[in-house]
Amino acid sequence: MPAAFARSLRSLESDGRGLTRWIAPLALALFTAWGLWMARAEVPLFAASTSARLVRERAVHPLQSAVDGRVRALHARLEQTVAAGALLIELDTDAQELALTEARARDGAGG
């Protein structure tokens, strides 16, 4: 009987060793890769300040027109510095002039 148990015990001992042989190196490789990743990972740096200010070199200002219309001529280039009050765009005023002429004709005929 002791021989039968010895064989069974050896069989049980050999069953667990195959799995252990693969788990330990795999775990070691995973921990090594994780450690390398942690050591080489780039961490973004954000700084906060209560006295900082933002300075822009070129200020952009929107253009507004009192009337709608098509652009007839453009007197400015991109990235050009312009003075206040400078003529930048000429609008096609034919439709407004026609409406004004009609309104004056109605006022003159009715009066």
C-alpha positions in Angstrom: 0.0 0.0 0.0 2.7 2.5 0.7 3.8 2.2 -2.9 0.3 3.1 -4.2 0.2 6.2 -2.0 3.7 7.3 -3.0 2.7 7.2 -6.6 -0.5 9.2 -6.0 1.4 11.8 -4.0 4.0 12.2 -6.8 1.2 12.5 -9.3 -0.5 15.2 -7.3 2.7 17.1 -6.7 3.6 17.1 -10.4 0.1 18.4 -11.4 0.6 21.8 -9.7 4.1 22.5 -10.8 3.3 23.0 -14.5 0.9 25.8 -13.8 3.3 27.4 -11.2 6.1 27.3 -13.8 4.1 29.6 -16.1 2.4 31.9 -13.6 5.5 33.1 -11.8 7.4 34.2 -14.9 4.3 35.7 -16.4 3.6 37.7 -13.2 7.2 38.8 -13.1 7.1 40.0 -16.7 3.8 41.9 -16.1 5.2 43.6 -13.0 8.4 44.4 -14.9 6.5 46.0 -17.8 4.3 47.9 -15.4 7.3 49.2 -13.5 9.0 50.3 -16.7 5.8 52.0 -17.9 5.6 53.9 -14.5 9.2 54.9 -14.7 9.0 56.2 -18.3 5.5 57.6 -18.4 5.2 61.3 -19.1 3.2 63.3 -16.6 1.7 66.6 -17.8 2.4 69.5 -15.6 -0.3 72.1 -14.9 0.5 75.3 -13.0 -2.0 77.6 -11.3 -1.4 81.2 -10.4 -3.5 83.9 -9.0 -1.4 86.7 -10.6 -0.9 85.4 -14.1 -2.1 87.2 -17.2 -2.6 86.3 -20.8 -0.9 88.5 -23.4 -1.8 88.3 -27.1 0.5 89.7 -29.7 -2.2 90.2 -32.3 -5.7 91.3 -31.3 -8.5 90.2 -33.6 -11.5 92.4 -33.9 -14.8 91.5 -35.6 -16.0 93.8 -38.4 -19.6 95.1 -38.3 -21.5 97.0 -40.9 -24.6 99.1 -40.4 -26.2 97.7 -43.6 -26.2 94.4 -45.4 -24.8 94.0 -48.9 -22.3 92.4 -51.3 -18.7 93.2 -51.1 -17.7 95.4 -54.1 -14.0 96.1 -53.2 -11.6 95.0 -50.5 -9.1 97.5 -49.3 -7.2 95.4 -46.7 -5.1 92.3 -46.7 -4.9 89.5 -44.3 -2.6 90.1 -41.3 -2.4 93.8 -42.2 -2.4 96.4 -39.4 -5.1 99.0 -39.9 -5.9 102.3 -38.2 -9.3 103.1 -36.6 -11.7 104.5 -39.1 -9.8 103.2 -42.1 -11.8 102.0 -45.2 -11.6 98.2 -45.3 -14.5 97.1 -47.4 -16.8 98.7 -50.0 -20.3 97.3 -50.2 -22.4 97.2 -53.3 -25.1 99.8 -52.6 -27.2 99.5 -55.7 -30.1 97.8 -53.9 -30.2 100.5 -51.2 -29.9 103.3 -53.7 -32.8 101.8 -55.7 -35.0 101.5 -52.6 -34.1 105.1 -51.6 -35.0 106.4 -55.1 -38.3 104.5 -55.0 -39.1 105.9 -51.5 -38.4 109.5 -52.7 -40.5 109.0 -55.8 -43.4 107.8 -53.6 -43.0 110.7 -51.2 -42.8 113.2 -54.1 -45.9 111.8 -55.9 -48.0 111.6 -52.8 -47.3 115.1 -51.6 
